Amino acid sequence: TGNTSIDVIDTTDPISIPAGGFKIYGNQSSITLDTDDVLNSDSFTIYPNPANDSFQINKNIQSLRVFGITGKLITDYRDDFRKGKSFDASNLLPGIYIVEIENELGHRATAKLVKN
């Protein structure tokens, strides 16, 4: 934890790491995600869920993306959507999906969508 730096003089020198441990070294400063950039996962609701041909979100959002369970992007909606907007789910096969929303401040949240 914390920021640690090392000076590398010889890139062939071995690095000892205890069993079960790991360290990540790179040539750039680490980037951390500010908690203000993430919406609380309870901050929005998908309904109906399970969905048949469409679903709605109970928040005003700027974008909505639907991912398959393997992480593949299926659908990407970008606009100024008002709460209650209906999103088409008729092209989705029955299964479990991850829905990611983003609000006007760039804050994101995800939730599970079940498609019948």
Secondary structure, 3 states (H helix, E strand, C coil): CCCCCCCCCCCCCCCCCCCCCCCCCCCCCCCCCCHHHECCHHHCCEECCCECCEEEECCCEEEEEEEECCCCEEEEEEEEECCCCEEECCCCCCEEEEEEEECCCCCEEEEEEEEC
